[in-house]
Amino acid sequence: MTTPLLTPSTVLRKSLDVRHRQIGDEAVVIRQTAGEVLVVNDVGGAVLDLLDQAPTVQALLDRLAGQYDVARSVLEQDIPIYLQELLDAGVIEVQSS
Amino acid sequence: MSFGDRFLENPALFPARHSGEPWGDRTVVINFAGGPYAFTQLSAVQAAAARDRFGDLCRLPAEQPAVTARVFRAPAEDFRAITEIPWEYTFDMDYAPAWVRLAGLKFMARLDWAPELRVALWTPEDATLVSHGAFENLFRVIVAYRLLEQGGVLLHSAGVARAGETYLFCGRSGAGKSTLSRLSLAAGHTVLSDDINALGPTDAGIMVEKLPFAGDLGQTAAPSGSYPVRAICRLEKGSEHALQRLSPAQAVAALLACSPFVNQNPYRRDALLHTLTTLLGTIPAYTLKFALNAQFWDVLNNRCANDHTPAYPFDGAEKKS
């Protein structure tokens, strides 16, 4: 699937038909229109939780850096890849590049 | 396509109220999980076909129904002429907080909560209402919503009872439910249904109830009634049998994916999640990799014997969004 290149200023949002619920250290994600149910890890759940308040990639990284005891450089390497996976799965979408 | 476009000549004329010309004055009351269910205003032919189909589950009309479905005539011209009827098809559904609308092959129906569940069916089918599937298609939807009201759920699953314990093997079409059911029958176990079962609370705990709906295997000889549930397994085809516990989220997701009709309704999502987490608070859940032979029972015996830990060990409300 072709998806836009993510930059620090890319604005993301949860896809309109997606709802999620945190259960333990994972989250159940429902894509209502597609009739799909997914399970994402705690980072995926945190991203979905944070998107309303921190919709840019940069803001997400800032918030996640405050939540996880992980080096910033690791987050900057891993999170865009994970966001791309969520984009490919239709869980999140780009609101503006 | 919009709701009804595939099946109705003019979806905009979908009935807004439970009104129309009754087919007749016959009533059939059918009782199983969530029931009794009364179908009223049937013609004599429709009623006879329903009684023939549901047999011993039929009750005297005097019994107070939990849900009543009224059946109305609809002109054949209201429905699109579809000459090639697929063996399996999905009908259209449309949702609002207080109603659900359905449109399918030669039928349209609506479920309304005011506040109790009431149902109306419009169809041009008389002698073929039951044999062509419209009756049962609607009936499954009614049962799914009725069970949810009662804290239960309709599950796409094979239900197998063995030595007083029942296992539910969940999976969509093609997951191996019917094959597993045939192997279980051959091994002398009791198969409730190879396609769809009810799971819900009773005075005796969480029970599986046999439903009169089946898949490729057809109706089995298992007696109607409730069976104590031992475990739920999400079925996956594999090259060799393997059993692995599901995480709480995986267990909820597995049941959510196998809860037909209600899992597509955005207005019932929270109720369904609450029901599933409650049910999973007492039942272990696994993924079973299934290699299409009967040896899977050995894996279940070894792995499940001393495992009674429920799949959902939380007691508080989980965060939602």
Chai-1 contact restraints between the chains, C-beta under 6 A:
chainA,res_idxA,chainB,res_idxB,connection_type,confidence,min_distance_angstrom,max_distance_angstrom,comment,restraint_id
A,H20,B,S321,contact,1.0,0.0,6.0,A-B,restraint_1
A,R21,B,E318,contact,1.0,0.0,6.0,A-B,restraint_2
A,R21,B,K320,contact,1.0,0.0,6.0,A-B,restraint_3
A,Q22,B,E318,contact,1.0,0.0,6.0,A-B,restraint_4
A,Q22,B,K319,contact,1.0,0.0,6.0,A-B,restraint_5
A,I23,B,P248,contact,1.0,0.0,6.0,A-B,restraint_6
A,I23,B,A249,contact,1.0,0.0,6.0,A-B,restraint_7
A,I23,B,V252,contact,1.0,0.0,6.0,A-B,restraint_8
A,I23,B,E318,contact,1.0,0.0,6.0,A-B,restraint_9
A,G24,B,P248,contact,1.0,0.0,6.0,A-B,restraint_10
A,E26,B,S247,contact,1.0,0.0,6.0,A-B,restraint_11
A,E26,B,A249,contact,1.0,0.0,6.0,A-B,restraint_12
A,V28,B,A249,contact,1.0,0.0,6.0,A-B,restraint_13
A,V28,B,V252,contact,1.0,0.0,6.0,A-B,restraint_14
A,V28,B,A253,contact,1.0,0.0,6.0,A-B,restraint_15
A,Q32,B,P266,contact,1.0,0.0,6.0,A-B,restraint_16
A,V37,B,A253,contact,1.0,0.0,6.0,A-B,restraint_17
A,V37,B,L256,contact,1.0,0.0,6.0,A-B,restraint_18
A,V37,B,A257,contact,1.0,0.0,6.0,A-B,restraint_19
A,V39,B,A249,contact,1.0,0.0,6.0,A-B,restraint_20
A,V39,B,Q250,contact,1.0,0.0,6.0,A-B,restraint_21
A,V39,B,A253,contact,1.0,0.0,6.0,A-B,restraint_22
